[in-house]
Amino acid sequence: MKKYFRVSEFLAIASLIFSFAGCGSGVSSSDSAGTNANQTASVSSGEITAFGSVFVNGHEFNTSHANLVDDDTGNVSSFGDVSAAGQLEAGMVVTVNSASGSTPLVPIASEIHVSPLVRGFVEASNTTDSTIAVLGQKIILTSGTIFRDRRVCLTSASHCPTITGQDGLAQSAGTAQGTFVTVHGYLFSNDTGSTQITATLVTVLDYSAASHFKLEGEILSASAATSSVPATLTIGTETVELSKTVCVPVTKCAIGSIVAAQGTTAPVSKVFAPDAIRLVRLLPQTPGATVEIEGRVSKVKGTNFVVHGIRIDGSALPSPLPAVGDKVEVFGKVSSDGTSVIATSIGHIVPVLAARLVFAGYLTSVTAGIGADTYIVSVLGQSAIVDVNTRIADHSVSVAPTFNIKNFQSYLDGKTPFVIVRTLIDSSGKLHATGFDVVKTPAKQIAGVSGPVYAAPVIGTDSSSVTVHGVNVIYKQQTVKSTMHPIVIQDIVPGSYIFATGALTANGAVDTTVAGGTFYVLPNGANDHSFDSF
């Protein structure tokens, strides 16, 4: 069972979920034709990591003359309007069309396309494997998933608690509907349909009779209409009944196609009758067009693999190719038939089995790193690399400031904020920050760490200790808990994953024996945990 731990000294402002896996290699990259940063793509598909203009795939796109396109409604708005920029959030997966004058050094956007993958009620929530189900789609929540609560009750007189993580989501039960959410992310479907989406952003919304439901994914099966039954499609475990519409174009809405269905009628018993359904064109169909795609690999067969629902021809890439679950950035060209991308380079590979560590404490230093837009931050005595692939945010203020890799050091100069740094270890042992979040300063000297134990515990009479990447953690035997089964002190071995919060001692240790401290062991490193109060 997944646990969320509250430390009363912290204000609940964000959900930062830690996804744990077995130890392995960390961040690496391979490139057969120069780095992606030095190449120009006509289309970039990826997650928004920061604002200044808009950061996607490590590029800061100038949006001063761009249009924002809602692919679901067809609405187009100019970034000259404040409302357009206000519709974008970090964590959204977007497609950016480059302007004619765009270059690798000065990327310029002409259009930014937005299209969430699902919108509806949370039908089920499994905290053991960190998944939720919405409109029959199994959605994986990872260490990078952001939660945003946009309900009216947060600012009204009838104030309600902010939903900051999976444990705050209600699931449907009987006639009671679950929490209404919109999910952005990457298609991650397999042959059985058991997994459809890896979430990057979960937005909690108010539900009303005018709310729209949305489902986007791969058609797993289809049945033709009869005299008494309308035609249907199956996406995940949801049946899409075509009683109000047809799939446009019908000839291309075949098994394996990616489609988007939407409507105002809530699904009943896993049957959704949308008002409209369309074929989703994940990439421009122009042969030879250059594209850049970020996402997790969902299938691998020979030299071909699938990213973001798009088939990638990796025959020109060096070995080894990425594995299922790896997060990659692929640069290439649309094939002659317009159905796949021929990869010319691949970079920023984050293996699915990368060891992950999270540090929560006061920032002690920021120094320039090697190369432009690279910095070294120090927290709890540990150094991590921050670069264009790091998600950066300041949650300590009510109005989100312009804080990104371009002004990273100047923004932090003279400050010692409390931060949460999520990292991956590369093959040389260096920490690469995947997330850097400034949060409100706690009332007491409390810190936190999560990650694998590096050596056997040092057993003491009154207390014992273990080390997580140089951070000493003090605990008592009776406080050791497991999220899955009772555990004794002898069960903690090198490689065990722990989650700890407590007082920061004078020598930099995290003392979990204080009031409010926590020390949990995560069996097999398989569960996600959250400092939901940071």
N, C-alpha and C positions, 0 to 999 in steps of 0.2 A: 504494500500500500504506500502510495506517495504521501510524504509529509511536507507541510509548509510550516515554517517556524517563525513565530513573532517574537521580536525583542522589543519590549515596550518603549525603549528609549528612541526608537526610530519611527519616523512618520511613513505611513504607507503611501508611496508615490509611484512605484513602478514594479513591474514583474520582470525578474531576471532569472531565467530558467537555465539550469546547468544540466547539460546532457553529457552523460558519462559513458565511455566505452573502454575496452581493454587498451593497454599500452601499445603504441605502435609508432610509426614514423609520423612526423608532424607536417608542417607546411612545407611544400616543395613546389618547384615549377619546372616545366620543360618547354622548350620553344624551338620549333624547327625552322622558323623564318623570322627571327627577331622578336622582340617583346611586343605584346599587344599594345602597349602604350605608344609604340612608335608606328602603329598602323592606323589607317583611317577606315572606319566602317560606315556604310550608309545607314545601317540599323544596329542599335545596341539594345539588347534585351537583358534586363537584370533588375536588381533590387536597389531602391533609393537608400543610400547609406547616410547622406547628410545634405544640408542645404547651405547655400551661399547664393549660388544659382541652384543647380540640381546635380548631385553626384550620383552617377550610375557606372558600375564596372570600373571604378577608380578614376573616371573622367569627370571633370567639372564642366557641365554643359551650360553655356550661356543661353538663357531662356528669354532674353529681353524682347525678342521678336518671334517667339514661338507660340503655337496654339496648343491648348490642352484638349484632347479628344477623348470623350467617354465612349468606348466601343459598344457599350450596352445600349445607350440611348441615342448615340449619334450626335450628342451635343458637342459643340465646339466653342471654346472660350479662349480669349487672348490673355497672355500673361501680362498684358498691359493693365488688366483688371486685377485688383487685389484678390477677388474671389477665386480666380483660377489657381494662383499659387497656394491659397488656403485650402484647396481640395487635396493637395498632395501631402503625404506623410512618410516619414522614414519607415521602411519595411514594405512599402508597396512595390510590387514587381511591375515594371513599366517597359514599354517599347519606345525607344527614342529614335526618331528619324532625323538624320543629320541634314543641316542646311548645305547648300551648294558650296559655300565658302568655308566649311568646317575643315579644320586640320587637327592632327594629333596634339599640337601644342595649344591650339585655341579651338576646342570643340564647341560647335554651335548647333543648337537644336532648332528644327523647324516645326516638329510636332512631337508631343509626348502622349502616348496612348495608354489609357488606364482601363483595366478590366479585371475585377476580382474574380476568383474562381468559384466561390459559393457564397450564398447569402440565405440564411434561414435559421430555424430553431436548432439549438443543440439537442440532438436526440439521445445521445449517450456520451458518457465521459469515463474513460478508463485511466485512472491515475497511475496504475502499475506500469503500463507501457507508454504513458504520456500521449494518449490519442483522444480525440473527440470525433463524433459522427454528426454531420450536417447534411441533410438531403441524401442520405445513403452513402456519403463519401467518408472514408476513414481518413482523418487528418492527423498527421504527425506534428506534435509540438516539440521544437528543438531548443537548443541553447540560444539560438538566434531569434526565436519568435518574440515579437513585441505585442503587448496587450495595450489597447487604448479604449477607455470607457467614455463614450460620447452621449450618455443618456442625460435627459433634461433634469432628472432628479438630483444630479450632482450640483447644480447651480440654483435649484429652486428652494423654496421654503421647506419642502418635505425632503430634506437631504437624505441620500442613501449612501451606503459604503461604496467606495470605488472598487470595481473589479480589476484586480491587478495580476491575476494568474488563473490557471486552470481550476483551482479549488473554488474560485468565486463563481464559476459557471454552473447554472442549474440545468439539469437534464430533464427532458420530458418524462412525465409520469402520469399515466392515466389520461385525464382530460386536461391536465396542467401542461402547458407548453414550456419548453426550456428557454434559456437565454437566447435572444435574437442577436445574431452576429453576422459580420461580413469577414470573409477570410481571403487574404492575398497570399500568394505563394507560388510554388512550382508544381507542375504536374509530375507525378511520380507513380505512374500506373504500371502494374505488372500484368502478366497474362491471365491471372485469376481475378483481377480487379480488387484484390484485398487492400491495396493502398492506392490512393488517388492524389493526395495533396501533401506536400511538405509546407507547413505554414510559416510565413515570414511576418505576417501582421494579422492579428485578430482584433477587430473593432467591435465593441459592444454597442448596440443601438437600441433605441426605443422601437417597439412594434406598434403599428396601427393598421387599420383596414386598408390603408393606401400603400403599405410596405410592399416592396418587390422581392420576390424570391428568385434566386439565380443558381444555376448549376452549369458548370463547364467541365468537360472531361472527355474521355475516350469511349466511343461506342463499343460495348463488349458483345452485344447481341441485338438482333432486331427481328420483329415479326410483322408480317403484312396485315393490312386491314381485311376484315371479313364483313359480311352483311350485318353482323351484330356487335363486332368488337373493333375499335379503332386500331390503327397501327401503333406499335410501341417500340421504344429503344430501351436498352439497359445501360446505365452508366453507374459504375460501382455496384451498389445493391439497390439503387433506385430505378423504378420503372417510369419512364417518361412516356406518357400517353399523348398521342398526337390527335386528340379529339378537337382541339381548338385551332390547330395550325399544322403546317407541313414543314419538313426539313428543307431548307433552302441552301443550295440547290439540291433537289432530291437525289439526283444521280450521283452526287459525291458524298452524301451522308450514309456511308457504308460502314461496316464493322471496321474498327481501327481508326476511323475519322475522329477528329476533335470537334465537338460542337458546344454551343452555348444555348441553354434554354432558360427563359425567364418569364415570369408572370406574377399576377397579384393573388392568385388562389393558392392557399397553403396546401402542401401535399397531405394526403390521407393514406395511412397504412402503407407507406413507402411507394405511393403512386403520385406522381407530379404531372399535372396537366397544364403546361405552359401556354402563354398567349403567343409566344414567338420562339422559334428555334433557328439557329443559323450555323453554318459551317464556320469554324474559327480558322482564320489564316494567321498562324503564329508567326510567319515570316513573309516578306514580299515574295511573290511568285516569279519575279524577274530573274531568269537565269543569269548567273555571273555577278549578281549583286553581292557586295561585301557585307558581312554581318558579324556581330559579336554577341555571344550568348553566355549568360552566367546561370548556373543552376547545378542541381545534383544529378548524377548519373543514375538512371532508373533501370536501364537494361544494357547488357553487353553481349554481343554475339560476333565472334571473329574480330575483325577490325572495325566493326560498326558499334556504336553505342547511342543511347538516347539521353538528351538533356532538355529539360523544359518541354517534354513532349515532342521534341524534334530529333529526327534521325541524323546522326553525324557519321560521315564517312571518315574514319581515322586512319586510312591506309597510308597516308603520307606523314603520319606522326611517328616520332621515335618511340621505341618500346621502353618501359611497359605502358600500356594504355591504362586509363583510370578504371577503378573498380566500381561496382554498384554501391551507391551511397556517397562516393567522393564528390566534393563540390569543386567545380572547375569553371574556367573562363575559356571559351573556344572562339577562335577567330577563323573565318573561312568564307567561302563563296557558295551561293545557292547553285545547286546542280542544274544541269541542262533541262531536266524534266520538272524542276521547281518543287520537288518533293523532299529534298534533303539538303544538307550542307556538307560540302567537302572541306574538311578542316585543313588549314595551313599552319596553325600554331595552337598551342594550348598552354595556359599559364595559371598560376595561383591555385595549384591543386591542394585541397584540404582533404586528406584521407579520412574515410569514415571511421577508421580505427585510431585516429590521432588521440593522444592523451590530452585531456583538458584539465585546466586548473583555473580557479577563480580566487581572486584576492580582494578583500574589502577592507579598506583602511585609509589613512590619510596619505595623500600624495606628498612625497618628500622631495622629489626633484624631476625636472624635465630638461633634457639636453638634446642637442641636435644629433641625429643619427647619420648613417652613411647614405648619401644620396639625397636628392631633393624630396621634400615632403615626407621625411622620415624622422622620428624622434624616439628617444629612450625615456621611459617613465619608470619611477621607482616607487613601489608600494610594499610595505611590510618587509623591506630589505631586498625585494626581488625586482629585477629589471625586465621590462617587456618592450618590444618594438611596436610602435604605433606608426601606421602608414595609411595609404589611400584605401586599403581594404578593411580598415577598422571602422566600425560603426561608432560614431562620436555623438554624445548628447549631454546637455546640462539640464538635469531634472530638478535642480535646487531653486529655480525661479519659476514663477507662474507663467510668464510669457517666454516661449522658447527663443533664445538668442541665436544669432549667427555664430555658430561654433563648429568649425570643421578643421580639416587638416591644413588648410591654407593659413588660418590664424591660430593654430593650435598652441604654439609656444607663447605668443604674445598675449593670448587670452588668459593663459594660466600664470603668466609672470607675476610674482609677488603674492601668489595665492597658495594655500595648502588645503585644498578642499578634501572632503571625504569622497572617495571614489570606489567604484566597483569595476575591476578590470578582469575580463574574461579572456583567456589565453589558450593557445595551442602550442605544443612543444615541437620544434623541428628536429630533423635527424641529428643536428649538432648539439641539441640541448637548449637552444635559445627559445625564449618565449615570444610568441607573436600575438599581439592583442587583436582579438576579433571584435571586442566591444570595450569602450571606455566611457563610463557613465559617472558624471558628477551628481551627487545626491545631497540632500540636506544633512547638515552636520548633526550627529547624534548628541544627545544630552550628556552621555557618559563615554568614557574611553573604551569603546567596544570595537572589535575587529572580527573578521571572518575569513575562513579559507576553506576551499573544497578541492579535492583532488586525490591522487593515489599516494599511499604510504610508501616511503622509499626504503625503510628498514624496519626490522622487527621492533616492537614496542620496548621501551625501557620501563620495567616494572618497578614500582615503588610501594612503600607501605601505605602512605596516605594518598598518593596520586601517582599516575604513570604518564608517559609522554610518547608521542610519535612525531615523525618529521614529514612534512609535505613540502617538497621542493625548497628546502632550507628554512621553512617556517616550523618552529617547534609548537606542538599542540599539547597542552596539559589537560588531563581528564581523570576522573575517578572511575573505578571498575563498575560501580553500580549505575553510572550514568550511560554506559555503553548500550546502545539500542540498535536494532536492525529494523529496516522497513519491511522485511519479509518473514523473519523468524527470530527466536531468541538467540543471542550470541554471547559467547563468553570471551574473556580477554585473550585466550589462546588462539581464537579464530582470526585475530587481526594479524595479517602477514604482509610482507612487501607486495604491493600491487592492490591491496584492499583500498577501496575508495571511502573517504570520510567527508562529512559535512560538519563544520565546527564554527561556533560563534562564542565569543567571550571577551574578557578584559584583556587589553594589551599591556603586557608587563614591561618593566623597565628594560629588559634585555630583548624585547621584541617577540616574545612568545604569546600565543593566544591561550588564555587560561579559561577553560570552559567550566571550571568548578565554581565560579562565582554565580550569584543569583541571576537567573535568566540565561545562563550559558547553555549551549546545546552541543552534544557530540553524538553523531549518528554514523553508523557503518552502512554502506550501500552494497548489498550482496552482488558480486560479479560486476560492479560498476555499471549496472544496467538501468538504474532509475534516474529520473530527473528530480532535482530539488531546487527550491527557490528561497532566496532571502526576500520574502514578499513584503517585508516592512522597510526595505531600503528604497 
